[in-house]
Amino acid sequence: MRIGLDVMGGDFAPDSIIAGAILAQKVLPETDRIVLIGQENVIREKLSEFGSDPSLFDIIHASEVIGMGESPTKAFTNKPDSSITRGFKLLRGKKIDAFASAGNTGAMLVGSIYSVNNVQGIIRPATTSVLPKENGGVGILIDVGTNPDSKPDVLYQFGLLGSIYAKFVYNIENPRVSLLNIGEEEEKGNLLSQSAFRLMKDNPDYNFIGNIESRDLFKDKADVVVCDGFTGNIVLKQAESMYRLIKKRGINDEFFERMNYENYGGTPILGVNGNVIIGHGISNDKAIKNMVLLSKDVCEAQLSEKITEALASYMQSKLFNDKT
């Protein structure tokens, strides 16, 4: 397996990226290779600085860098030799099995859509976040910012994407899918929530169990929580702020430590024809290491293939229902 890693992307690049790659390389099997993508002289200099052997990695030179604040579409188009653009070329050409970056999220989304494309039938790709549960388990929140404005059929598909992710990466059998709302009753919420509920109710594609309120997110009530990206990003940032506040006050707690983004590394972009993983812009070496390991898990789970199969079944069922 070959895992491509953008060395130039992230607030603390290239130092944290190289340091994280070295940590990941030490625990990966010898059959797996990390492909470092970026300015070759910088990569070799940093590997030497951190006391690592360059022969343990593959290095792909990319002369340009897409900054965190640049316009995603313009930068992806105007910088054909950036580390992100080159990474997607390698992924599209099957030269790497996954591509991970803590760089410009918008550019990663643009690259996903225009380089490897959406899975046929997917309206909008989505990203997720892990929800640690009180009982020690985990849940999935989808979407967490990719789609601030979503329609009911998009939320319906998020349920399908989240269910597949929970089953094949987190090994949750028959994941319970819920819809984030202001009440548990079917008629609660805004027009989007009400319409999405009607689509998700009694559907044959996944195990929908109804609405869930935000106060129950960390309980063992659901395995996948669906919402639009605007709401999901607010939930995610609120959880991150709670973790920072607790650490600042010197409180050490096993449950709250599981809210630390470093433990998860990143999130795959679900619904595209390739393994693309996005990390937090502030990722340190531990987070980068876990992003690389997550990339391996996503590859081994064959998520793209599973989503394609599920969508084919979904589209066939939809076509049949439309005709009848």
C-alpha positions in Angstrom: 0.0 0.0 0.0 1.2 3.5 -0.9 -0.1 6.4 1.2 0.5 9.9 -0.2 1.1 12.7 2.3 1.1 16.4 1.5 4.1 17.7 3.3 3.5 21.4 2.6 -0.1 21.6 3.9 -1.1 22.7 7.4 -0.4 25.5 9.9 2.8 23.8 11.2 4.1 22.3 7.9 6.5 21.0 7.0 7.8 20.1 10.5 4.7 18.5 12.0 4.0 16.6 8.8 7.5 15.1 8.6 7.6 14.3 12.3 4.2 12.6 12.0 5.2 10.7 8.9 8.3 9.3 10.8 6.0 8.2 13.7 3.6 6.5 11.3 6.4 4.8 9.4 7.6 3.1 12.6 4.3 1.3 13.1 3.3 0.6 9.5 4.2 -2.8 8.1 7.2 -2.9 5.7 4.9 -3.6 2.8 3.4 -0.1 3.2 5.1 3.0 2.0 4.5 6.7 2.8 4.9 8.9 -0.2 6.0 12.4 0.8 4.8 15.1 -1.6 6.3 18.5 -1.6 9.5 20.5 -2.1 12.1 17.8 -2.2 15.0 19.8 -0.7 12.7 20.8 2.2 11.6 17.1 2.7 15.2 15.8 2.7 16.4 18.6 5.0 13.7 17.9 7.6 14.1 14.1 7.4 17.8 14.7 8.2 17.0 17.2 10.9 14.7 14.6 12.6 17.3 11.8 12.2 15.3 9.7 9.8 16.6 7.8 6.7 15.1 9.2 3.5 15.2 5.7 1.9 12.4 4.7 4.3 10.1 7.0 2.2 9.2 7.7 -1.4 9.6 11.4 -2.2 7.7 13.2 -5.0 8.8 16.7 -5.8 6.2 19.5 -6.0 7.5 23.0 -6.4 4.3 25.0 -5.5 2.3 25.3 -2.3 -1.4 26.1 -1.9 -1.8 28.4 1.1 -4.4 27.9 3.8 -6.2 31.2 2.8 -6.1 30.8 -0.9 -9.2 30.5 -3.1 -9.5 26.7 -3.5 -10.7 26.5 -7.1 -8.3 29.2 -8.4 -5.3 27.8 -6.5 -6.0 24.2 -7.6 -6.2 25.4 -11.3 -3.4 27.9 -11.2 -0.9 25.8 -9.3 -0.5 22.6 -11.3 2.7 21.7 -9.5 1.4 22.2 -5.9 1.7 19.4 -3.5 -2.1 19.0 -3.4 -2.6 19.0 -7.2 0.3 16.6 -7.6 -1.1 14.3 -4.9 -4.4 14.1 -6.8 -2.7 13.3 -10.0 -0.9 10.4 -8.3 -4.2 9.2 -6.8 -6.1 9.4 -10.1 -3.2 7.6 -11.9 -3.3 4.8 -9.2 0.3 5.6 -8.2 -0.9 5.9 -4.6 -3.7 4.2 -2.8 -4.7 7.2 -0.6 -3.9 10.9 -0.4 -3.9 12.7 3.0 -3.4 16.4 3.8 -3.8 18.8 6.6 -3.7 21.7 4.1 -6.4 23.8 2.4 -9.6 21.9 3.0 -11.4 23.6 0.1 -8.6 22.7 -2.3 -8.8 19.1 -1.1 -12.6 19.1 -1.8 -12.1 20.7 -5.3 -9.4 18.1 -6.1 -11.6 15.3 -5.0 -14.5 16.4 -7.1 -12.5 17.3 -10.2 -9.7 14.7 -10.1 -11.3 11.5 -8.8 -14.9 12.5 -9.1 -18.0 11.7 -7.1 -19.2 8.1 -6.9 -22.0 7.8 -9.5 -25.3 8.7 -7.8 -23.8 10.7 -4.9 -25.2 14.3 -4.9 -22.7 15.8 -2.4 -19.6 14.2 -0.8 -19.4 14.6 3.0 -17.0 14.6 5.9 -17.4 13.2 9.4 -16.2 13.5 13.0 -16.0 10.9 15.7 -18.4 11.2 18.7 -16.9 9.5 21.7 -19.7 7.7 23.8 -20.0 7.5 27.5 -19.8 3.7 27.4 -16.5 3.7 25.6 -17.9 3.3 22.1 -17.8 5.7 19.2 -20.4 7.3 17.0 -20.1 9.2 13.7 -21.4 12.8 13.0 -22.0 13.6 9.3 -21.6 16.2 7.8 -19.2 18.5 9.6 -18.7 21.4 7.2 -18.5 20.2 3.6 -22.1 21.1 2.8 -23.4 24.1 4.9 -26.6 24.1 2.8 -28.2 20.7 2.2 -31.4 19.4 0.8 -33.5 16.5 2.2 -32.2 14.0 -0.4 -28.6 15.0 0.5 -29.2 14.3 4.2 -30.8 10.9 3.2 -27.6 10.0 1.4 -25.5 11.2 4.4 -27.2 8.5 6.3 -26.1 5.9 3.8 -22.5 7.2 3.7 -22.3 7.3 7.5 -23.7 3.8 7.9 -21.2 2.4 5.4 -18.3 4.2 7.2 -19.4 3.1 10.6 -19.8 -0.5 9.5 -16.6 -1.0 7.6 -14.1 1.3 9.4 -15.4 1.1 13.0 -16.9 -2.4 12.7 -20.3 -1.5 13.9 -22.8 -4.1 12.7 -26.1 -2.6 11.5 -25.4 1.0 12.6 -28.2 3.0 14.1 -28.7 6.1 12.0 -30.4 9.2 13.5 -31.2 12.7 12.4 -30.1 15.6 14.6 -33.1 17.7 15.6 -34.6 19.9 18.4 -36.9 17.1 19.5 -37.4 13.4 19.0 -40.9 13.6 17.6 -41.3 13.2 13.8 -43.0 16.6 13.3 -40.2 18.5 15.2 -37.6 20.8 13.5 -37.4 23.1 10.5 -38.6 22.2 7.0 -35.3 20.5 6.1 -35.4 18.2 9.1 -39.1 17.3 8.6 -38.6 16.6 4.9 -35.5 14.6 5.6 -37.2 12.6 8.3 -40.0 11.6 5.9 -37.4 10.3 3.4 -35.4 8.4 6.0 -38.3 6.9 7.7 -38.9 3.2 6.9 -36.2 3.3 4.2 -34.6 0.0 3.0 -31.0 1.2 2.7 -30.0 1.6 6.4 -31.2 1.4 10.0 -32.9 4.7 10.6 -34.1 5.1 14.3 -35.5 8.6 14.2 -34.5 12.0 15.6 -31.9 12.6 18.3 -31.3 15.7 20.4 -27.9 17.3 20.9 -27.9 16.5 24.6 -27.9 12.8 23.7 -25.0 12.9 21.2 -22.5 11.2 23.6 -25.0 8.6 24.8 -25.3 5.2 23.2 -28.5 6.1 21.4 -27.2 6.1 17.8 -24.1 5.2 15.8 -24.5 7.7 13.0 -25.9 11.2 13.5 -26.9 13.1 10.3 -27.1 16.8 10.0 -26.2 19.6 7.5 -22.6 20.8 7.4 -23.5 24.1 9.0 -25.0 22.5 12.1 -22.3 19.8 12.2 -19.4 22.2 12.1 -20.9 24.2 15.0 -21.3 20.9 17.0 -17.7 19.9 16.2 -16.2 23.3 17.1 -18.2 23.4 20.3 -16.8 20.0 21.4 -13.3 21.2 20.5 -13.7 24.3 22.6 -15.0 22.3 25.6 -11.9 20.0 25.4 -9.6 23.1 25.3 -11.4 24.6 28.3 -11.1 21.5 30.3 -7.4 21.1 29.5 -6.8 24.7 30.4 -8.4 24.2 33.8 -6.0 21.3 34.5 -8.8 18.7 34.5 -7.7 15.2 33.3 -10.6 13.0 32.4 -10.5 9.8 30.3 -13.8 10.6 28.5 -12.9 14.2 27.6 -9.5 13.1 26.4 -11.3 11.1 23.7 -12.5 14.5 22.3 -8.9 15.3 21.3 -8.8 15.5 17.5 -5.2 14.3 17.7 -6.5 10.8 18.5 -8.4 10.5 15.2 -6.1 12.3 12.7 -8.7 13.3 10.2 -11.7 12.3 8.2 -12.1 10.7 4.8 -14.2 12.5 2.1 -17.0 10.1 1.7 -18.7 9.7 -1.7 -15.7 10.2 -4.0 -13.9 7.6 -6.2 -10.8 7.5 -4.2 -9.3 7.5 -0.7 -9.0 11.1 0.3 -8.3 12.1 3.9 -8.4 15.6 5.4 -6.7 16.5 8.6 -7.1 19.5 10.9 -5.0 22.5 9.9 -3.5 22.7 13.4 -2.4 19.1 13.3 0.7 18.2 15.2 2.9 15.1 14.7 0.6 12.8 16.7 -2.4 13.9 14.6 -0.5 13.4 11.3 0.6 10.0 12.4 -3.0 9.0 13.1 -4.2 10.6 9.8 -1.7 8.3 8.0 -3.0 5.3 9.9 -6.6 6.2 9.2 -5.7 6.4 5.5 -4.5 2.8 5.8 -7.8 1.7 7.5 -9.9 3.5 4.9 -8.0 1.7 2.1 -8.3 -1.7 3.7 -12.0 -1.1 4.2 -12.5 -0.5 0.5 -14.9 2.3 1.3 -15.2 3.7 -2.3 -16.1 0.2 -3.6 -18.6 -0.4 -0.7 -20.3 3.0 -1.3 -20.5 2.4 -5.1 -22.2 -1.0 -4.4 -24.6 0.5 -2.0 -25.4 3.4 -4.3 -26.1 1.0 -7.2 -28.6 -0.8 -5.0 -30.1 2.5 -3.8 -30.5 3.9 -7.4 -32.1 0.7 -8.6 -34.6 0.8 -5.7 -35.3 4.5 -6.3 -35.9 3.8 -10.0 -38.3 1.0 -9.2 -40.2 3.1 -6.7 -40.4 6.0 -9.1 -41.9 3.7 -11.8 -44.5 2.3 -9.4 
